[in-house]
């Protein structure tokens, strides 16, 4: 799944690299949806061209996009049974995991999510939980300090099972989730816009809200899911920042360290 902004460059990158030796017909690109951005007064922002300013609707939009672009139909025609949905910003993400699929088949699960033990209470990751008896995730921006620091009788974090956005679905699970819209979460971001005087404003600090859905809000569409804990050093090298912690530099270091074993 690509966005409106990066779709053409992504397709060109694959062409330049001969689709990384995959058959061209086996690679399918499709775009995620977009939602309008608003300012702190609730007014819709405009682009430099005077159009409604929109932003990608989050990784939770993948289900609606898959049905809209007939991806699910294409998979069924090709007898695809297992679907990995993961992040583009984790070079250690393991998209083909025979052990995980085997466990899902053994336990008759239609969805699974990989987890890590949370490094510390303030680590910026969502954590697995159950809401109203259904599998779910609490995003790090929405968990209270009290909950983040809560420990059980063994001294372990109660909310310490990190969701690293590496998810496996059986296609039957995808069909059950369907193409219904998921709840929206807001994020406060910097956004260039056209003001009422026709001037282009480039803010130096966050000034607008974008709305996005998260894939974990689909988990409760099914009765249960498998949580599969993995080793941090083997499957988690996130790229979240330009430099410092969780940057391209640290991801390359972690990737090379793992591959050298």
C-alpha positions as CSV (number, residue, x, y, z in Angstrom):
1,X,0.0,0.0,0.0
2,X,1.3,3.4,-1.0
3,X,0.2,7.0,-0.5
4,X,-0.8,9.5,-3.1
5,X,2.6,11.3,-2.4
6,X,4.9,8.3,-2.7
7,X,3.1,6.0,-5.1
8,X,4.9,7.0,-8.3
9,X,8.3,7.1,-6.8
10,X,7.7,3.7,-5.1
11,X,6.7,2.1,-8.4
12,X,9.7,3.6,-10.2
13,X,12.0,2.3,-7.5
14,X,10.7,-1.2,-8.0
15,X,11.1,-0.9,-11.7
16,X,14.7,0.3,-11.4
17,X,15.5,-2.6,-9.2
18,X,13.8,-5.2,-11.4
19,X,11.1,-5.8,-8.7
20,X,13.9,-7.3,-6.5
21,X,13.7,-10.5,-8.7
22,X,10.0,-11.0,-8.0
23,X,7.8,-11.6,-11.1
24,X,6.4,-8.2,-12.1
25,X,2.8,-9.7,-12.2
26,X,3.2,-10.8,-8.6
27,X,3.6,-7.2,-7.3
28,X,0.5,-5.1,-6.9
29,X,0.5,-1.4,-5.8
30,X,-2.6,0.3,-4.4
31,X,-3.1,3.6,-2.7
32,X,-4.5,4.3,0.7
33,X,-7.2,6.8,1.4
34,X,-6.9,10.4,2.5
35,X,-8.7,12.7,5.0
36,X,-8.8,16.5,5.3
37,X,-6.6,18.3,7.8
38,X,-7.9,21.0,10.1
39,X,-6.3,23.9,12.1
40,X,-6.7,24.4,15.8
41,X,-10.0,26.3,15.2
42,X,-11.5,23.3,13.4
43,X,-11.2,24.9,9.9
44,X,-10.2,22.9,6.9
45,X,-6.8,23.8,5.6
46,X,-6.0,24.6,2.0
47,X,-3.0,23.6,-0.1
48,X,-0.9,26.1,-1.9
49,X,-3.1,25.5,-5.0
50,X,-6.2,26.4,-3.0
51,X,-7.5,22.8,-2.7
52,X,-8.6,21.0,0.4
53,X,-5.4,19.8,2.2
54,X,-5.5,16.1,2.9
55,X,-3.2,13.5,4.6
56,X,-3.0,9.7,4.4
57,X,-5.6,8.0,6.6
58,X,-3.2,5.7,8.5
59,X,-2.3,2.1,8.3
60,X,-5.8,1.1,9.5
61,X,-7.1,2.3,6.1
62,X,-5.5,-0.7,4.5
63,X,-8.7,-2.8,4.8
64,X,-10.9,-0.3,3.0
65,X,-8.2,0.2,0.4
66,X,-7.8,-3.5,-0.2
67,X,-11.5,-4.0,-0.9
68,X,-11.8,-0.7,-2.9
69,X,-8.9,-1.7,-5.2
70,X,-10.0,-5.4,-5.4
71,X,-6.9,-6.6,-3.7
72,X,-8.8,-9.2,-1.6
73,X,-10.6,-10.4,-4.8
74,X,-7.2,-10.8,-6.5
75,X,-5.7,-12.7,-3.6
76,X,-8.6,-15.1,-3.6
77,X,-8.3,-15.7,-7.3
78,X,-4.6,-16.6,-6.7
79,X,-5.5,-18.8,-3.7
80,X,-3.6,-16.6,-1.3
81,X,-4.5,-17.8,2.3
82,X,-2.0,-15.9,4.6
83,X,-1.4,-12.1,4.5
84,X,1.3,-10.3,6.4
85,X,0.7,-6.6,7.0
86,X,3.7,-4.8,8.4
87,X,5.5,-1.5,8.6
88,X,7.8,-0.1,5.9
89,X,10.0,1.5,8.6
90,X,11.3,-1.7,10.2
91,X,14.0,-3.4,8.1
92,X,14.0,-6.4,10.4
93,X,10.3,-7.1,10.0
94,X,9.9,-10.8,9.1
95,X,7.1,-11.0,6.5
96,X,7.4,-14.7,6.0
97,X,7.3,-16.6,9.3
98,X,6.5,-20.3,9.0
99,X,6.4,-20.8,12.8
100,X,3.8,-18.0,13.3
101,X,1.6,-19.4,10.5
102,X,2.0,-22.9,11.9
103,X,0.9,-21.7,15.4
104,X,-2.1,-19.9,13.9
105,X,-3.2,-23.0,12.0
106,X,-2.7,-25.2,15.1
107,X,-4.8,-22.8,17.3
108,X,-7.3,-22.1,14.6
109,X,-6.6,-18.3,14.7
110,X,-7.5,-15.9,11.9
111,X,-5.3,-13.0,13.1
112,X,-2.0,-12.6,15.0
113,X,0.3,-9.8,16.2
114,X,3.9,-9.9,17.1
115,X,5.0,-8.5,20.4
116,X,8.1,-7.4,22.3
117,X,8.6,-6.9,26.0
118,X,8.4,-3.2,26.5
119,X,11.9,-1.7,27.1
120,X,10.6,0.7,29.7
121,X,7.3,2.3,30.8
122,X,7.9,5.4,28.6
123,X,8.8,3.5,25.4
124,X,6.7,5.0,22.5
125,X,4.9,1.8,21.5
126,X,1.3,0.6,21.7
127,X,0.6,-2.3,24.0
128,X,-1.7,-5.3,23.7
129,X,-4.7,-5.5,25.9
130,X,-8.3,-6.6,25.9
131,X,-11.3,-4.2,25.7
132,X,-14.7,-5.6,26.5
133,X,-13.3,-9.1,26.2
134,X,-11.9,-8.5,22.7
135,X,-8.3,-8.2,21.5
136,X,-7.1,-4.6,21.2
137,X,-4.1,-2.2,21.6
138,X,-3.7,1.0,23.6
139,X,-1.6,3.5,21.6
140,X,1.2,5.1,23.6
141,X,-0.2,8.5,23.1
142,X,-3.4,7.4,24.8
143,X,-2.1,5.5,27.8
144,X,-1.9,7.2,31.2
145,X,1.3,7.4,33.2
146,X,-0.3,5.4,35.9
147,X,-1.2,2.5,33.5
148,X,2.2,2.7,31.8
149,X,4.0,2.2,35.1
150,X,1.6,-0.4,36.7
151,X,3.3,-3.7,37.6
152,X,2.0,-7.1,38.5
153,X,2.9,-9.3,41.5
154,X,6.1,-10.5,39.6
155,X,7.3,-7.0,39.0
156,X,6.5,-7.0,35.3
157,X,4.7,-4.2,33.5
158,X,0.9,-5.0,33.3
159,X,0.8,-3.1,30.0
160,X,4.2,-4.3,28.7
161,X,3.4,-6.4,25.7
162,X,4.4,-4.1,22.8
163,X,2.6,-4.2,19.5
164,X,5.2,-3.7,16.8
165,X,2.7,-3.5,13.9
166,X,3.8,-6.9,12.4
167,X,0.5,-8.6,11.8
168,X,-0.6,-11.8,10.1
169,X,-4.1,-12.5,8.9
170,X,-5.8,-15.4,7.3
171,X,-7.8,-14.1,4.3
172,X,-11.0,-15.3,6.0
173,X,-10.1,-12.9,8.8
174,X,-9.7,-10.1,6.3
175,X,-13.1,-10.8,4.9
176,X,-14.7,-10.8,8.4
177,X,-13.1,-7.5,9.2
178,X,-14.4,-6.2,5.9
179,X,-14.1,-2.7,4.5
180,X,-15.9,-0.8,7.2
181,X,-14.2,2.4,8.4
182,X,-12.2,2.2,11.7
183,X,-12.2,4.9,14.4
184,X,-10.1,7.9,13.7
185,X,-7.2,9.1,15.9
186,X,-5.8,12.6,15.7
187,X,-2.2,13.7,15.4
188,X,-0.9,17.2,15.8
189,X,1.5,18.0,12.9
190,X,3.2,20.8,11.1
191,X,1.4,21.6,7.8
192,X,2.1,24.2,5.2
193,X,-1.2,25.9,4.1
194,X,-2.7,28.8,2.2
195,X,-4.3,31.4,4.5
196,X,-7.3,33.6,3.9
197,X,-5.1,36.3,2.3
198,X,-3.7,33.9,-0.3
199,X,-0.4,33.7,1.5
200,X,1.5,30.4,1.9
201,X,2.3,29.8,5.6
202,X,5.1,27.4,6.6
203,X,4.9,27.0,10.3
204,X,7.9,26.1,12.5
205,X,5.8,24.2,15.0
206,X,2.7,21.9,14.9
207,X,-0.4,23.8,13.8
208,X,-2.8,21.2,12.4
209,X,-4.6,18.0,13.1
210,X,-4.5,15.0,10.8
211,X,-6.7,12.0,11.2
212,X,-5.7,8.4,10.8
213,X,-7.0,5.0,11.6
214,X,-4.9,2.3,13.1
215,X,-4.8,-1.3,12.1
216,X,-5.2,-2.5,15.7
217,X,-8.7,-1.1,15.9
218,X,-9.6,-4.0,13.6
219,X,-8.5,-6.6,16.0
220,X,-11.8,-6.5,17.9
221,X,-13.7,-7.5,14.8
222,X,-12.6,-11.0,15.6
223,X,-13.2,-12.9,18.8
224,X,-9.5,-13.7,19.6
225,X,-6.0,-13.4,18.2
226,X,-2.6,-15.0,18.7
227,X,0.0,-12.8,20.4
228,X,3.5,-14.0,19.3
229,X,6.4,-12.6,21.3
230,X,9.7,-12.3,19.4
231,X,13.2,-11.1,20.2
232,X,13.8,-7.4,19.9
233,X,17.3,-7.8,18.4
234,X,16.0,-10.1,15.7
235,X,12.8,-8.3,14.5
236,X,12.7,-4.7,15.6
237,X,14.8,-1.9,14.1
238,X,12.4,1.0,13.8
239,X,13.0,4.2,11.8
240,X,11.1,7.0,13.6
241,X,13.5,9.9,13.8
242,X,15.9,11.7,11.5
243,X,18.8,11.1,13.9
244,X,19.6,9.7,17.3
245,X,17.4,6.9,18.8
246,X,15.3,4.9,16.3
247,X,16.9,6.6,13.3
248,X,18.2,5.3,10.0
249,X,21.6,5.1,11.5
250,X,20.5,2.9,14.4
251,X,18.3,0.7,12.2
252,X,21.2,0.0,9.8
253,X,23.4,-0.8,12.8
254,X,20.8,-3.2,14.2
255,X,20.2,-4.8,10.8
256,X,23.9,-5.4,10.2
257,X,24.4,-6.8,13.7
258,X,21.6,-9.3,13.2
259,X,22.6,-10.3,9.7
260,X,26.2,-10.9,10.9
261,X,25.2,-13.6,13.3
